[in-house]
Amino acid sequence: MTIDEEFKQVVERFLAAADKGDHAALATTYGPDFQNIHVADDGGLAGLTGAQILAILRASEGGNHCSPVRETILHSLEICGDLGYVLMTRIKNYGRGWEPVFHSLTWRLVWDETGGKWMLLREFIHQRAFACWA
């Protein structure tokens, strides 16, 4: 498997974990300084750390904590050195009907004695109206 194929699999596993609210899987994916930044057309802005997102998921375990996703389009996956970049559109429903939500992810390949692992550093999200976790 090439590094590009491996990176795509990492991204797909992250999306599956996020869609299920799998806090255990996400905890192993977020880098120590992970930041999730939401910006909306209506002026809403929120920033969450990985610890904050995991706390929300743990508190809502078994409940409805994830917005339904109808489709994910991976527009671009690119690796530059030890950094990986993803641009994607997800069609989600935050309770006002289906709408496109735009994501930009930044990953870093971190090495230790067991090998390399992709860790998520940043997730920037642009959506029509502010409606998520903030």
N, CA, C and O atoms as a Tinker XYZ file with bonds, in Angstrom:
   536  protein
     1  N      0.849000   -1.174000    0.000000    73     2
     2  CA     0.000000    0.000000    0.000000    64     1     3
     3  C      0.897000    1.241000    0.000000    63     2     4     5
     4  O      1.881000    1.307000    0.736000    81     3
     5  N      0.543000    2.215000   -0.831000    73     3     6
     6  CA     1.315000    3.451000   -0.875000    64     5     7
     7  C      0.914000    4.359000    0.283000    63     6     8     9
     8  O     -0.121000    4.147000    0.913000    81     7
     9  N      1.730000    5.362000    0.560000    73     7    10
    10  CA     1.412000    6.307000    1.635000    64     9    11
    11  C      0.126000    7.066000    1.308000    63    10    12    13
    12  O     -0.632000    7.410000    2.215000    81    11
    13  N     -0.132000    7.333000    0.019000    73    11    14
    14  CA    -1.372000    8.003000   -0.370000    64    13    15
    15  C     -2.587000    7.135000   -0.057000    63    14    16    17
    16  O     -3.596000    7.634000    0.442000    81    15
    17  N     -2.495000    5.844000   -0.349000    73    15    18
    18  CA    -3.598000    4.923000   -0.054000    64    17    19
    19  C     -3.803000    4.790000    1.456000    63    18    20    21
    20  O     -4.933000    4.762000    1.943000    81    19
    21  N     -2.691000    4.708000    2.184000    73    19    22
    22  CA    -2.776000    4.617000    3.650000    64    21    23
    23  C     -3.433000    5.874000    4.223000    63    22    24    25
    24  O     -4.292000    5.784000    5.100000    81    23
    25  N     -3.028000    7.039000    3.728000    73    23    26
    26  CA    -3.598000    8.300000    4.210000    64    25    27
    27  C     -5.099000    8.345000    3.940000    63    26    28    29
    28  O     -5.868000    8.758000    4.809000    81    27
    29  N     -5.529000    7.926000    2.748000    73    27    30
    30  CA    -6.958000    7.920000    2.432000    64    29    31
    31  C     -7.717000    6.998000    3.386000    63    30    32    33
    32  O     -8.813000    7.343000    3.829000    81    31
    33  N     -7.157000    5.841000    3.707000    73    31    34
    34  CA    -7.812000    4.927000    4.654000    64    33    35
    35  C     -7.922000    5.549000    6.040000    63    34    36    37
    36  O     -8.936000    5.378000    6.717000    81    35
    37  N     -6.892000    6.267000    6.467000    73    35    38
    38  CA    -6.921000    6.953000    7.763000    64    37    39
    39  C     -8.055000    7.972000    7.782000    63    38    40    41
    40  O     -8.809000    8.049000    8.752000    81    39
    41  N     -8.176000    8.751000    6.713000    73    39    42
    42  CA    -9.241000    9.759000    6.615000    64    41    43
    43  C    -10.611000    9.086000    6.640000    63    42    44    45
    44  O    -11.514000    9.557000    7.332000    81    43
    45  N    -10.777000    8.002000    5.901000    73    43    46
    46  CA   -12.065000    7.302000    5.876000    64    45    47
    47  C    -12.414000    6.711000    7.244000    63    46    48    49
    48  O    -13.577000    6.736000    7.646000    81    47
    49  N    -11.419000    6.181000    7.963000    73    47    50
    50  CA   -11.673000    5.665000    9.322000    64    49    51
    51  C    -12.065000    6.800000   10.267000    63    50    52    53
    52  O    -12.936000    6.624000   11.120000    81    51
    53  N    -11.426000    7.965000   10.121000    73    51    54
    54  CA   -11.783000    9.118000   10.928000    64    53    55
    55  C    -13.230000    9.535000   10.676000    63    54    56    57
    56  O    -13.977000    9.793000   11.619000    81    55
    57  N    -13.623000    9.602000    9.411000    73    55    58
    58  CA   -14.990000    9.996000    9.076000    64    57    59
    59  C    -16.002000    9.001000    9.642000    63    58    60    61
    60  O    -17.042000    9.409000   10.160000    81    59
    61  N    -15.714000    7.720000    9.551000    73    59    62
    62  CA   -16.617000    6.702000   10.094000    64    61    63
    63  C    -16.738000    6.850000   11.607000    63    62    64    65
    64  O    -17.836000    6.739000   12.153000    81    63
    65  N    -15.619000    7.100000   12.291000    73    63    66
    66  CA   -15.644000    7.285000   13.748000    64    65    67
    67  C    -16.408000    8.547000   14.123000    63    66    68    69
    68  O    -17.177000    8.543000   15.085000    81    67
    69  N    -16.206000    9.622000   13.376000    73    67    70
    70  CA   -16.920000   10.875000   13.653000    64    69    71
    71  C    -18.416000   10.693000   13.448000    63    70    72    73
    72  O    -19.217000   11.183000   14.245000    81    71
    73  N    -18.796000    9.994000   12.389000    73    71    74
    74  CA   -20.219000    9.789000   12.101000    64    73    75
    75  C    -20.903000    8.938000   13.164000    63    74    76    77
    76  O    -22.096000    9.106000   13.416000    81    75
    77  N    -20.164000    8.031000   13.786000    73    75    78
    78  CA   -20.729000    7.176000   14.838000    64    77    79
    79  C    -20.590000    7.805000   16.226000    63    78    80    81
    80  O    -21.178000    7.313000   17.189000    81    79
    81  N    -19.820000    8.880000   16.333000    73    79    82
    82  CA   -19.558000    9.453000   17.652000    64    81    83
    83  C    -18.656000    8.555000   18.482000    63    82    84    85
    84  O    -18.774000    8.512000   19.707000    81    83
    85  N    -17.760000    7.839000   17.821000    73    83    86
    86  CA   -16.869000    6.880000   18.484000    64    85    87
    87  C    -15.722000    7.632000   19.163000    63    86    88    89
    88  O    -14.660000    7.836000   18.574000    81    87
    89  N    -15.958000    8.039000   20.413000    73    87    90
    90  CA   -14.960000    8.873000   21.104000    64    89    91
    91  C    -13.649000    8.131000   21.333000    63    90    92    93
    92  O    -12.591000    8.760000   21.351000    81    91
    93  N    -13.686000    6.817000   21.509000    73    91    94
    94  CA   -12.448000    6.059000   21.719000    64    93    95
    95  C    -11.569000    6.111000   20.467000    63    94    96    97
    96  O    -10.361000    6.324000   20.566000    81    95
    97  N    -12.168000    5.917000   19.300000    73    95    98
    98  CA   -11.405000    5.976000   18.052000    64    97    99
    99  C    -10.915000    7.399000   17.778000    63    98   100   101
   100  O     -9.783000    7.598000   17.339000    81    99
   101  N    -11.770000    8.380000   18.037000    73    99   102
   102  CA   -11.366000    9.768000   17.799000    64   101   103
   103  C    -10.232000   10.189000   18.732000    63   102   104   105
   104  O     -9.356000   10.956000   18.333000    81   103
   105  N    -10.240000    9.699000   19.957000    73   103   106
   106  CA    -9.190000   10.050000   20.921000    64   105   107
   107  C     -7.813000    9.618000   20.423000    63   106   108   109
   108  O     -6.815000   10.272000   20.728000    81   107
   109  N     -7.748000    8.533000   19.666000    73   107   110
   110  CA    -6.456000    8.074000   19.138000    64   109   111
   111  C     -6.084000    8.792000   17.848000    63   110   112   113
   112  O     -4.966000    8.640000   17.355000    81   111
   113  N     -7.017000    9.579000   17.294000    73   111   114
   114  CA    -6.792000   10.278000   16.029000    64   113   115
   115  C     -6.387000   11.730000   16.243000    63   114   116   117
   116  O     -5.549000   12.257000   15.512000    81   115
   117  N     -6.979000   12.378000   17.244000    73   115   118
   118  CA    -6.684000   13.791000   17.483000    64   117   119
   119  C     -5.257000   13.963000   18.007000    63   118   120   121
   120  O     -4.825000   13.266000   18.925000    81   119
   121  N     -4.540000   14.910000   17.398000    73   119   122
   122  CA    -3.242000   15.279000   17.922000    64   121   123
   123  C     -3.418000   16.017000   19.243000    63   122   124   125
   124  O     -4.525000   16.458000   19.551000    81   123
   125  N     -2.355000   16.162000   20.031000    73   123   126
   126  CA    -2.482000   16.798000   21.346000    64   125   127
   127  C     -2.945000   18.253000   21.294000    63   126   128   129
   128  O     -3.519000   18.748000   22.265000    81   127
   129  N     -2.709000   18.938000   20.194000    73   127   130
   130  CA    -3.111000   20.340000   20.051000    64   129   131
   131  C     -4.243000   20.509000   19.045000    63   130   132   133
   132  O     -4.405000   21.583000   18.464000    81   131
   133  N     -5.028000   19.452000   18.835000    73   131   134
   134  CA    -6.112000   19.500000   17.846000    64   133   135
   135  C     -7.069000   20.643000   18.146000    63   134   136   137
   136  O     -7.411000   20.903000   19.300000    81   135
   137  N     -7.497000   21.325000   17.077000    73   135   138
   138  CA    -8.506000   22.386000   17.156000    64   137   139
   139  C     -9.533000   22.158000   16.061000    63   138   140   141
   140  O     -9.182000   21.842000   14.924000    81   139
   141  N    -10.799000   22.319000   16.408000    73   139   142
   142  CA   -11.914000   22.237000   15.471000    64   141   143
   143  C    -12.531000   23.635000   15.426000    63   142   144   145
   144  O    -13.017000   24.137000   16.439000    81   143
   145  N    -12.508000   24.250000   14.263000    73   143   146
   146  CA   -13.001000   25.617000   14.114000    64   145   147
   147  C    -14.190000   25.607000   13.158000    63   146   148   149
   148  O    -14.069000   25.169000   12.014000    81   147
   149  N    -15.355000   26.096000   13.637000    73   147   150
   150  CA   -16.570000   26.222000   12.826000    64   149   151
   151  C    -16.788000   27.698000   12.523000    63   150   152   153
   152  O    -16.696000   28.544000   13.412000    81   151
   153  N    -17.077000   27.999000   11.262000    73   151   154
   154  CA   -17.480000   29.344000   10.880000    64   153   155
   155  C    -18.724000   29.198000   10.002000    63   154   156   157
   156  O    -18.837000   28.258000    9.215000    81   155
   157  N    -19.648000   30.138000   10.148000    73   155   158
   158  CA   -20.907000   30.063000    9.410000    64   157   159
   159  C    -21.194000   31.380000    8.707000    63   158   160   161
   160  O    -20.719000   32.442000    9.111000    81   159
   161  N    -21.983000   31.280000    7.646000    73   159   162
   162  CA   -22.390000   32.475000    6.895000    64   161   163
   163  C    -23.062000   33.509000    7.788000    63   162   164   165
   164  O    -22.921000   34.711000    7.564000    81   163
   165  N    -23.803000   33.041000    8.811000    73   163   166
   166  CA   -24.558000   33.963000    9.667000    64   165   167
   167  C    -23.698000   34.610000   10.758000    63   166   168   169
   168  O    -24.229000   35.278000   11.646000    81   167
   169  N    -22.376000   34.418000   10.698000    73   167   170
   170  CA   -21.480000   35.061000   11.646000    64   169   171
   171  C    -21.091000   34.203000   12.825000    63   170   172   173
   172  O    -20.252000   34.615000   13.627000    81   171
   173  N    -21.673000   33.020000   12.960000    73   171   174
   174  CA   -21.311000   32.134000   14.062000    64   173   175
   175  C    -19.878000   31.655000   13.929000    63   174   176   177
   176  O    -19.406000   31.369000   12.828000    81   175
   177  N    -19.195000   31.573000   15.048000    73   175   178
   178  CA   -17.822000   31.102000   15.080000    64   177   179
   179  C    -17.610000   30.366000   16.392000    63   178   180   181
   180  O    -17.984000   30.860000   17.456000    81   179
   181  N    -17.015000   29.193000   16.317000    73   179   182
   182  CA   -16.720000   28.433000   17.532000    64   181   183
   183  C    -15.450000   27.642000   17.320000    63   182   184   185
   184  O    -15.157000   27.186000   16.215000    81   183
   185  N    -14.710000   27.490000   18.382000    73   183   186
   186  CA   -13.518000   26.663000   18.374000    64   185   187
   187  C    -13.598000   25.654000   19.503000    63   186   188   189
   188  O    -13.918000   26.010000   20.637000    81   187
   189  N    -13.311000   24.410000   19.202000    73   187   190
   190  CA   -13.336000   23.349000   20.194000    64   189   191
   191  C    -12.018000   22.592000   20.160000    63   190   192   193
   192  O    -11.446000   22.372000   19.092000    81   191
   193  N    -11.543000   22.198000   21.321000    73   191   194
   194  CA   -10.368000   21.342000   21.388000    64   193   195
   195  C    -10.819000   19.894000   21.241000    63   194   196   197
   196  O    -12.010000   19.590000   21.315000    81   195
   197  N     -9.864000   19.018000   21.035000    73   195   198
   198  CA   -10.188000   17.601000   20.987000    64   197   199
   199  C    -10.800000   17.134000   22.297000    63   198   200   201
   200  O    -11.753000   16.355000   22.288000    81   199
   201  N    -10.269000   17.597000   23.427000    73   199   202
   202  CA   -10.800000   17.200000   24.734000    64   201   203
   203  C    -12.256000   17.630000   24.890000    63   202   204   205
   204  O    -13.063000   16.886000   25.448000    81   203
   205  N    -12.597000   18.816000   24.407000    73   203   206
   206  CA   -13.983000   19.284000   24.493000    64   205   207
   207  C    -14.915000   18.432000   23.639000    63   206   208   209
   208  O    -16.006000   18.072000   24.081000    81   207
   209  N    -14.493000   18.109000   22.427000    73   207   210
   210  CA   -15.317000   17.268000   21.563000    64   209   211
   211  C    -15.511000   15.892000   22.191000    63   210   212   213
   212  O    -16.623000   15.365000   22.199000    81   211
   213  N    -14.444000   15.312000   22.713000    73   211   214
   214  CA   -14.545000   13.985000   23.331000    64   213   215
   215  C    -15.458000   14.012000   24.552000    63   214   216   217
   216  O    -16.207000   13.063000   24.784000    81   215
   217  N    -15.403000   15.087000   25.332000    73   215   218
   218  CA   -16.287000   15.208000   26.503000    64   217   219
   219  C    -17.749000   15.272000   26.071000    63   218   220   221
   220  O    -18.609000   14.656000   26.699000    81   219
   221  N    -18.030000   16.009000   25.011000    73   219   222
   222  CA   -19.399000   16.094000   24.493000    64   221   223
   223  C    -19.869000   14.712000   24.048000    63   222   224   225
   224  O    -20.990000   14.305000   24.353000    81   223
   225  N    -19.012000   13.994000   23.327000    73   223   226
   226  CA   -19.393000   12.667000   22.845000    64   225   227
   227  C    -19.604000   11.685000   23.995000    63   226   228   229
   228  O    -20.547000   10.894000   23.974000    81   227
   229  N    -18.725000   11.735000   24.999000    73   227   230
   230  CA   -18.892000   10.844000   26.162000    64   229   231
   231  C    -20.182000   11.160000   26.910000    63   230   232   233
   232  O    -20.897000   10.252000   27.332000    81   231
   233  N    -20.479000   12.444000   27.072000    73   231   234
   234  CA   -21.689000   12.846000   27.806000    64   233   235
   235  C    -22.958000   12.456000   27.065000    63   234   236   237
   236  O    -23.995000   12.219000   27.684000    81   235
   237  N    -22.880000   12.388000   25.748000    73   235   238
   238  CA   -24.082000   12.073000   24.971000    64   237   239
   239  C    -24.079000   10.631000   24.466000    63   238   240   241
   240  O    -24.868000   10.279000   23.590000    81   239
   241  N    -23.205000    9.806000   25.008000    73   239   242
   242  CA   -23.116000    8.417000   24.551000    64   241   243
   243  C    -24.487000    7.753000   24.610000    63   242   244   245
   244  O    -25.183000    7.804000   25.624000    81   243
   245  N    -24.848000    7.139000   23.508000    73   243   246
   246  CA   -26.158000    6.507000   23.413000    64   245   247
   247  C    -27.242000    7.464000   22.971000    63   246   248   249
   248  O    -28.351000    7.040000   22.647000    81   247
   249  N    -26.932000    8.758000   22.954000    73   247   250
   250  CA   -27.919000    9.761000   22.539000    64   249   251
   251  C    -27.673000   10.193000   21.109000    63   250   252   253
   252  O    -26.832000    9.622000   20.414000    81   251
   253  N    -28.401000   11.194000   20.676000    73   251   254
   254  CA   -28.278000   11.711000   19.320000    64   253   255
   255  C    -27.289000   12.869000   19.326000    63   254   256   257
   256  O    -27.685000   14.015000   19.543000    81   255
   257  N    -26.015000   12.591000   19.092000    73   255   258
   258  CA   -24.974000   13.617000   19.151000    64   257   259
   259  C    -24.397000   13.945000   17.783000    63   258   260   261
   260  O    -23.632000   14.901000   17.652000    81   259
   261  N    -24.740000   13.192000   16.789000    73   259   262
   262  CA   -24.177000   13.417000   15.463000    64   261   263
   263  C    -25.272000   13.815000   14.484000    63   262   264   265
   264  O    -26.375000   13.269000   14.508000    81   263
   265  N    -24.954000   14.761000   13.634000    73   263   266
   266  CA   -25.889000   15.153000   12.580000    64   265   267
   267  C    -25.789000   14.137000   11.453000    63   266   268   269
   268  O    -24.690000   13.706000   11.104000    81   267
   269  N    -26.925000   13.749000   10.880000    73   267   270
   270  CA   -26.890000   12.762000    9.790000    64   269   271
   271  C    -26.085000   13.273000    8.596000    63   270   272   273
   272  O    -26.113000   14.459000    8.265000    81   271
   273  N    -25.374000   12.352000    7.965000    73   271   274
   274  CA   -24.586000   12.658000    6.764000    64   273   275
   275  C    -25.169000   11.857000    5.609000    63   274   276   277
   276  O    -25.286000   10.634000    5.689000    81   275
   277  N    -25.530000   12.546000    4.544000    73   275   278
   278  CA   -26.070000   11.875000    3.362000    64   277   279
   279  C    -24.965000   11.492000    2.392000    63   278   280   281
   280  O    -25.035000   10.454000    1.734000    81   279
   281  N    -23.926000   12.352000    2.306000    73   279   282
   282  CA   -22.878000   12.120000    1.317000    64   281   283
   283  C    -21.610000   12.835000    1.751000    63   282   284   285
   284  O    -21.656000   13.906000    2.357000    81   283
   285  N    -20.476000   12.221000    1.429000    73   283   286
   286  CA   -19.172000   12.845000    1.631000    64   285   287
   287  C    -18.426000   12.811000    0.309000    63   286   288   289
   288  O    -18.296000   11.759000   -0.317000    81   287
   289  N    -17.937000   13.974000   -0.111000    73   287   290
   290  CA   -17.165000   14.081000   -1.350000    64   289   291
   291  C    -15.749000   14.510000   -0.976000    63   290   292   293
   292  O    -15.537000   15.618000   -0.482000    81   291
   293  N    -14.794000   13.635000   -1.212000    73   291   294
   294  CA   -13.390000   13.969000   -0.968000    64   293   295
   295  C    -12.848000   14.632000   -2.236000    63   294   296   297
   296  O    -12.578000   13.960000   -3.231000    81   295
   297  N    -12.696000   15.946000   -2.189000    73   295   298
   298  CA   -12.242000   16.695000   -3.361000    64   297   299
   299  C    -10.745000   16.553000   -3.567000    63   298   300   301
   300  O    -10.275000   16.417000   -4.696000    81   299
   301  N     -9.995000   16.586000   -2.466000    73   299   302
   302  CA    -8.544000   16.559000   -2.590000    64   301   303
   303  C     -7.932000   15.959000   -1.329000    63   302   304   305
   304  O     -8.285000   16.337000   -0.212000    81   303
   305  N     -7.016000   15.024000   -1.525000    73   303   306
   306  CA    -6.164000   14.500000   -0.457000    64   305   307
   307  C     -4.736000   14.661000   -0.957000    63   306   308   309
   308  O     -4.375000   14.130000   -2.007000    81   307
   309  N     -3.929000   15.392000   -0.206000    73   307   310
   310  CA    -2.570000   15.680000   -0.659000    64   309   311
   311  C     -1.610000   15.552000    0.510000    63   310   312   313
   312  O     -1.911000   15.955000    1.633000    81   311
   313  N     -0.453000   14.985000    0.224000    73   311   314
   314  CA     0.594000   14.861000    1.232000    64   313   315
   315  C      1.774000   15.714000    0.801000    63   314   316   317
   316  O      2.242000   15.612000   -0.334000    81   315
   317  N      2.257000   16.561000    1.716000    73   315   318
   318  CA     3.440000   17.399000    1.495000    64   317   319
   319  C      4.379000   17.166000    2.669000    63   318   320   321
   320  O      4.178000   17.716000    3.752000    81   319
   321  N      5.399000   16.353000    2.456000    73   319   322
   322  CA     6.307000   16.031000    3.549000    64   321   323
   323  C      5.578000   15.222000    4.604000    63   322   324   325
   324  O      5.018000   14.165000    4.314000    81   323
   325  N      5.588000   15.733000    5.850000    73   323   326
   326  CA     4.898000   15.014000    6.933000    64   325   327
   327  C      3.510000   15.577000    7.207000    63   326   328   329
   328  O      2.906000   15.256000    8.230000    81   327
   329  N      2.992000   16.421000    6.300000    73   327   330
   330  CA     1.659000   16.986000    6.461000    64   329   331
   331  C      0.717000   16.444000    5.390000    63   330   332   333
   332  O      1.106000   16.249000    4.239000    81   331
   333  N     -0.520000   16.208000    5.793000    73   331   334
   334  CA    -1.555000   15.767000    4.871000    64   333   335
   335  C     -2.711000   16.748000    4.912000    63   334   336   337
   336  O     -3.086000   17.231000    5.980000    81   335
   337  N     -3.272000   17.041000    3.756000    73   335   338
   338  CA    -4.362000   18.003000    3.642000    64   337   339
   339  C     -5.556000   17.345000    2.954000    63   338   340   341
   340  O     -5.403000   16.596000    1.989000    81   339
   341  N     -6.741000   17.638000    3.470000    73   339   342
   342  CA    -7.963000   17.087000    2.903000    64   341   343
   343  C     -8.957000   18.223000    2.715000    63   342   344   345
   344  O     -9.190000   19.010000    3.632000    81   343
   345  N     -9.544000   18.307000    1.521000    73   343   346
   346  CA   -10.664000   19.202000    1.264000    64   345   347
   347  C    -11.856000   18.323000    0.921000    63   346   348   349
   348  O    -11.767000   17.455000    0.052000    81   347
   349  N    -12.972000   18.550000    1.606000    73   347   350
   350  CA   -14.146000   17.722000    1.347000    64   349   351
   351  C    -15.422000   18.503000    1.610000    63   350   352   353
   352  O    -15.438000   19.503000    2.328000    81   351
   353  N    -16.477000   18.012000    1.006000    73   351   354
   354  CA   -17.822000   18.524000    1.241000    64   353   355
   355  C    -18.638000   17.373000    1.801000    63   354   356   357
   356  O    -18.598000   16.257000    1.284000    81   355
   357  N    -19.377000   17.656000    2.863000    73   355   358
   358  CA   -20.288000   16.658000    3.424000    64   357   359
   359  C    -21.692000   17.243000    3.357000    63   358   360   361
   360  O    -21.901000   18.403000    3.712000    81   359
   361  N    -22.636000   16.462000    2.913000    73   359   362
   362  CA   -24.030000   16.887000    2.884000    64   361   363
   363  C    -24.640000   16.409000    4.195000    63   362   364   365
   364  O    -24.798000   15.209000    4.419000    81   363
   365  N    -24.986000   17.386000    5.076000    73   363   366
   366  CA   -25.439000   17.065000    6.427000    64   365   367
   367  C    -26.789000   17.718000    6.701000    63   366   368   369
   368  O    -27.224000   18.627000    5.995000    81   367
   369  N    -27.426000   17.226000    7.740000    73   367   370
   370  CA   -28.693000   17.801000    8.176000    64   369   371
   371  C    -28.582000   18.181000    9.645000    63   370   372   373
   372  O    -28.551000   17.314000   10.519000    81   371
   373  N    -28.522000   19.475000    9.912000    73   371   374
   374  CA   -28.465000   20.000000   11.278000    64   373   375
   375  C    -29.857000   20.329000   11.803000    63   374   376   377
   376  O    -29.998000   21.043000   12.797000    81   375
   377  N    -30.883000   19.809000   11.135000    73   375   378
   378  CA   -32.250000   20.059000   11.565000    64   377   379
   379  C    -33.001000   21.053000   10.705000    63   378   380   381
   380  O    -34.175000   21.327000   10.950000    81   379
   381  N    -32.331000   21.599000    9.693000    73   379   382
   382  CA   -32.966000   22.560000    8.781000    64   381   383
   383  C    -32.975000   22.031000    7.355000    63   382   384   385
   384  O    -33.151000   22.798000    6.409000    81   383
   385  N    -32.792000   20.753000    7.197000    73   383   386
   386  CA   -32.713000   20.156000    5.863000    64   385   387
   387  C    -31.263000   19.919000    5.468000    63   386   388   389
   388  O    -30.331000   20.341000    6.151000    81   387
   389  N    -31.104000   19.234000    4.350000    73   387   390
   390  CA   -29.762000   18.878000    3.871000    64   389   391
   391  C    -29.047000   20.103000    3.330000    63   390   392   393
   392  O    -29.629000   20.900000    2.595000    81   391
   393  N    -27.784000   20.248000    3.699000    73   391   394
   394  CA   -26.985000   21.370000    3.222000    64   393   395
   395  C    -25.528000   20.955000    3.107000    63   394   396   397
   396  O    -25.076000   20.062000    3.824000    81   395
   397  N    -24.782000   21.607000    2.199000    73   395   398
   398  CA   -23.358000   21.295000    2.099000    64   397   399
   399  C    -22.595000   21.919000    3.269000    63   398   400   401
   400  O    -22.863000   23.049000    3.676000    81   399
   401  N    -21.660000   21.168000    3.787000    73   399   402
   402  CA   -20.776000   21.634000    4.854000    64   401   403
   403  C    -19.355000   21.378000    4.347000    63   402   404   405
   404  O    -19.022000   20.260000    3.954000    81   403
   405  N    -18.532000   22.407000    4.359000    73   403   406
   406  CA   -17.207000   22.333000    3.759000    64   405   407
   407  C    -16.154000   22.145000    4.847000    63   406   408   409
   408  O    -16.152000   22.849000    5.857000    81   407
   409  N    -15.258000   21.183000    4.623000    73   407   410
   410  CA   -14.242000   20.838000    5.608000    64   409   411
   411  C    -12.850000   20.946000    4.989000    63   410   412   413
   412  O    -12.636000   20.601000    3.827000    81   411
   413  N    -11.923000   21.431000    5.788000    73   411   414
   414  CA   -10.506000   21.401000    5.461000    64   413   415
   415  C     -9.795000   20.783000    6.660000    63   414   416   417
   416  O     -9.869000   21.306000    7.772000    81   415
   417  N     -9.102000   19.662000    6.426000    73   415   418
   418  CA    -8.407000   18.954000    7.504000    64   417   419
   419  C     -6.904000   19.043000    7.287000    63   418   420   421
   420  O     -6.419000   18.960000    6.158000    81   419
   421  N     -6.178000   19.212000    8.380000    73   419   422
   422  CA    -4.722000   19.197000    8.340000    64   421   423
   423  C     -4.241000   18.085000    9.269000    63   422   424   425
   424  O     -4.595000   18.047000   10.448000    81   423
   425  N     -3.436000   17.191000    8.725000    73   423   426
   426  CA    -2.907000   16.040000    9.451000    64   425   427
   427  C     -1.381000   16.116000    9.501000    63   426   428   429
   428  O     -0.758000   16.753000    8.652000    81   427
   429  N     -0.783000   15.463000   10.501000    73   427   430
   430  CA     0.683000   15.349000   10.577000    64   429   431
   431  C      1.042000   13.883000   10.785000    63   430   432   433
   432  O      0.421000   13.185000   11.586000    81   431
   433  N      2.052000   13.431000   10.053000    73   431   434
   434  CA     2.579000   12.085000   10.233000    64   433   435
   435  C      3.613000   12.145000   11.354000    63   434   436   437
   436  O      4.663000   12.774000   11.217000    81   435
   437  N      3.299000   11.479000   12.465000    73   435   438
   438  CA     4.143000   11.495000   13.662000    64   437   439
   439  C      4.826000   10.137000   13.786000    63   438   440   441
   440  O      4.192000    9.093000   13.635000    81   439
   441  N      6.110000   10.167000   14.061000    73   439   442
   442  CA     6.885000    8.926000   14.157000    64   441   443
   443  C      7.271000    8.629000   15.595000    63   442   444   445
   444  O      7.600000    9.533000   16.362000    81   443
   445  N      7.227000    7.359000   15.949000    73   443   446
   446  CA     7.772000    6.897000   17.226000    64   445   447
   447  C      8.463000    5.557000   16.977000    63   446   448   449
   448  O      8.682000    5.175000   15.827000    81   447
   449  N      8.803000    4.850000   18.041000    73   447   450
   450  CA     9.550000    3.600000   17.894000    64   449   451
   451  C      8.754000    2.500000   17.182000    63   450   452   453
   452  O      9.346000    1.527000   16.715000    81   451
   453  N      7.444000    2.631000   17.090000    73   451   454
   454  CA     6.624000    1.616000   16.428000    64   453   455
   455  C      6.320000    1.971000   14.973000    63   454   456   457
   456  O      5.778000    1.142000   14.243000    81   455
   457  N      6.654000    3.174000   14.543000    73   455   458
   458  CA     6.405000    3.582000   13.162000    64   457   459
   459  C      5.703000    4.919000   13.090000    63   458   460   461
   460  O      5.714000    5.700000   14.041000    81   459
   461  N      5.090000    5.172000   11.938000    73   459   462
   462  CA     4.411000    6.448000   11.716000    64   461   463
   463  C      2.913000    6.336000   11.913000    63   462   464   465
   464  O      2.316000    5.289000   11.664000    81   463
   465  N      2.314000    7.429000   12.365000    73   463   466
   466  CA     0.864000    7.479000   12.565000    64   465   467
   467  C      0.382000    8.873000   12.193000    63   466   468   469
   468  O      0.983000    9.872000   12.588000    81   467
   469  N     -0.714000    8.936000   11.423000    73   467   470
   470  CA    -1.317000   10.204000   11.060000    64   469   471
   471  C     -2.165000   10.712000   12.225000    63   470   472   473
   472  O     -3.029000    9.997000   12.730000    81   471
   473  N     -1.912000   11.947000   12.645000    73   471   474
   474  CA    -2.660000   12.595000   13.727000    64   473   475
   475  C     -3.330000   13.849000   13.164000    63   474   476   477
   476  O     -2.714000   14.610000   12.418000    81   475
   477  N     -4.585000   14.054000   13.525000    73   475   478
   478  CA    -5.336000   15.213000   13.037000    64   477   479
   479  C     -4.978000   16.440000   13.864000    63   478   480   481
   480  O     -5.094000   16.430000   15.090000    81   479
   481  N     -4.540000   17.503000   13.181000    73   479   482
   482  CA    -4.136000   18.744000   13.850000    64   481   483
   483  C     -5.251000   19.785000   13.867000    63   482   484   485
   484  O     -5.518000   20.400000   14.899000    81   483
   485  N     -5.903000   19.979000   12.709000    73   483   486
   486  CA    -6.920000   21.015000   12.575000    64   485   487
   487  C     -8.061000   20.520000   11.695000    63   486   488   489
   488  O     -7.869000   19.766000   10.741000    81   487
   489  N     -9.259000   20.978000   12.058000    73   487   490
   490  CA   -10.431000   20.765000   11.220000    64   489   491
   491  C    -11.161000   22.096000   11.139000    63   490   492   493
   492  O    -11.686000   22.595000   12.134000    81   491
   493  N    -11.185000   22.663000    9.935000    73   491   494
   494  CA   -11.900000   23.914000    9.693000    64   493   495
   495  C    -13.192000   23.552000    8.976000    63   494   496   497
   496  O    -13.178000   22.815000    7.990000    81   495
   497  N    -14.315000   24.077000    9.478000    73   495   498
   498  CA   -15.619000   23.748000    8.929000    64   497   499
   499  C    -16.363000   25.037000    8.593000    63   498   500   501
   500  O    -16.433000   25.958000    9.407000    81   499
   501  N    -16.918000   25.088000    7.383000    73   499   502
   502  CA   -17.761000   26.211000    6.984000    64   501   503
   503  C    -19.149000   25.659000    6.690000    63   502   504   505
   504  O    -19.305000   24.726000    5.902000    81   503
   505  N    -20.148000   26.241000    7.328000    73   503   506
   506  CA   -21.528000   25.804000    7.122000    64   505   507
   507  C    -22.426000   27.015000    6.940000    63   506   508   509
   508  O    -22.041000   28.139000    7.263000    81   507
   509  N    -23.612000   26.783000    6.428000    73   507   510
   510  CA   -24.545000   27.869000    6.116000    64   509   511
   511  C    -24.932000   28.648000    7.370000    63   510   512   513
   512  O    -24.725000   29.860000    7.433000    81   511
   513  N    -25.483000   27.975000    8.352000    73   511   514
   514  CA   -25.923000   28.633000    9.585000    64   513   515
   515  C    -25.327000   27.898000   10.767000    63   514   516   517
   516  O    -25.114000   26.686000   10.720000    81   515
   517  N    -25.066000   28.625000   11.801000    73   515   518
   518  CA   -24.423000   28.029000   12.968000    64   517   519
   519  C    -25.394000   27.135000   13.707000    63   518   520   521
   520  O    -26.464000   27.584000   14.116000    81   519
   521  N    -25.033000   25.864000   13.886000    73   519   522
   522  CA   -25.953000   24.940000   14.527000    64   521   523
   523  C    -25.268000   23.816000   15.279000    63   522   524   525
   524  O    -25.949000   23.006000   15.907000    81   523
   525  N    -23.985000   23.738000   15.241000    73   523   526
   526  CA   -23.313000   22.587000   15.835000    64   525   527
   527  C    -22.790000   22.927000   17.213000    63   526   528   529
   528  O    -22.698000   24.116000   17.517000    81   527
   529  N    -22.469000   22.070000   17.998000    73   527   530
   530  CA   -21.999000   21.968000   19.369000    64   529   531
   531  C    -21.704000   23.242000   20.145000    63   530   532   533
   532  O    -21.511000   23.141000   21.356000    81   531
   533  N    -21.653000   24.390000   19.574000    73   531   534
   534  CA   -21.246000   25.568000   20.344000    64   533   535
   535  C    -22.356000   26.118000   21.184000    63   534   536
   536  O    -22.164000   27.110000   21.888000    81   535
